[in-house]
Structures are given as structure tokens and as C-alpha cells.
Amino acid sequence: MGGPDPKIDLNDEQLLRYSRHILLPEIGIDGQEKLLAAHALVIGAGGLGSPVSLYLAASGVGRITLCDHDQVDLTNLQRQIVHTTESIGKAKVVSAQQALARINPEVEVQALPERVEGARLEELVKSADVVVDATDNFATRHAINRACVKFRKPLVSGAAVRFDGQLAVFDLRREGSPCYNCLFPEQGDLEEMRCAVMGVFAPLVGIIGSMQAAEALKVIMGIGEPLQGRLLLLDALTMQIRTVKLNRDPACKVCSA
Ligand SMILES: [Zn+2]
């Protein structure tokens, strides 16, 4: 399954910091070393990116690259829990970087205050062990998916609007894996549903973002069964969760090209 090459010996402080992970037989020292050796690319430092980056940093993912071109706004604070009132006006990635450093100073956080696209996006995806899509628009989601397909990188995709959440993992290292475009073809007439217009229930982004973090960690360590080729749908009003199987579209313009 590839994954990062663990070459790190845990020191005493790390053994304590990560002891509750190390206690888990599925993780242990091996798994924790894989996390420390890993590079996660997190695109979006908003509602989803907040819990994603907080949990990846707290868990000891060695290198986190965080991209977002936006600044912290008062309307973000209802749900974007990595930011604080004092961060208003700051670049979101800088605000998040400071918060993550307070939680776990040993994690290297690269903050990119830009809208990553084109060659830049490809270069970042290529260098990552796992890519987390925490953005809120289809154009960016499709660009991230194309780069993940091109470099066969696992993609953890999440979305949340109003009371509806979605989560899926596209592990493109696996033969026959569907991609994001198989599920939502770019030419489709899907209506853009953004939180800014539609509203979003605050804890929903926390739930979906935390699930994205869990899946990213599992993918890095190669444990359990990631939500690969499955789509999880959460209705936060009824707390009903459904999981549907996703099939690869043999005519998909991205992964079948
Ligand atoms: Zn596809």
C-alpha cells in the first residue's frame, strides 16, 4: 500500500504525547511513526479545514500543508473553530498555523495564503501522502480530484451545507477506484450550494471535518477500512447516516482517460 517511510524514532516526550494512540494495538509505535513521517495536504482552512487541521496536528502528522486564500471574517467564527475573534482580518492559514503551533509545536505547518491551482496544485498533491479536500466549491474540488487521479494520491473529500453532510474517500492507488468526478461529473448541472448563501449548522462541519481527519489518519497508517468507494450521507436534523456504494464510471472523463 506504499505510504510514508517511517524513519523516526520516538523520543520520551513523543511517547507520552502520543501514548493514547500507541496504546491502540491497531496504531502502536509503528502507526505513530507513520503519522510523524507523513505529509498531509489540506486545502481549505474553513469549517471543514478547522477540525481536520486541529486533529491532524494533535495526532502528530509530521508535515501539514494548509492552503486557503481567504481572511478570517466575523461570519466564519460560528463554525471555523481553529480561528478566534482576535484572528479577524488575518489570513486563515496564518491564524490556523498559530493555533496548530500552540497545540503541537513539533508539527511542521506550511501555510499557503493562496488559491492553489494549476502546476502549483499538482506539485503539492504530488508531494503529499494524503490530500484532504476541505473546500466549498466545485471548480476547486474538480481540480484537486484531477491532480489526485494524475498522481494516484488518496483523496478524502467532505462537504457540509445546511444540515446535510457528505464524506467519501477516493483511494486512487487502488485499481478500479472511482474518483470524485465519477460521482459528480464536472459537466453535470449540480447547483452550487455554498454556506455563505445557504447557511450551515455549526457542529455539522465539525462532525464531517473530524470524520475527514479520521479517514486521513487511517489512510496514512493503512489501518481499518477507509470509506473507500463509498459515500456517507449524514442528515444532522435526524442524525441518520446512510452509506452508499460508489462505482467507477467507465466513461469518466478524468479517471478513465
Ligand atoms: Zn472518475
Residues whose N, C-alpha, C, O or C-beta is under 5 A from the ligand:
A	BS01	ZN	P178 C179 N181 C182 C252 V254 C255
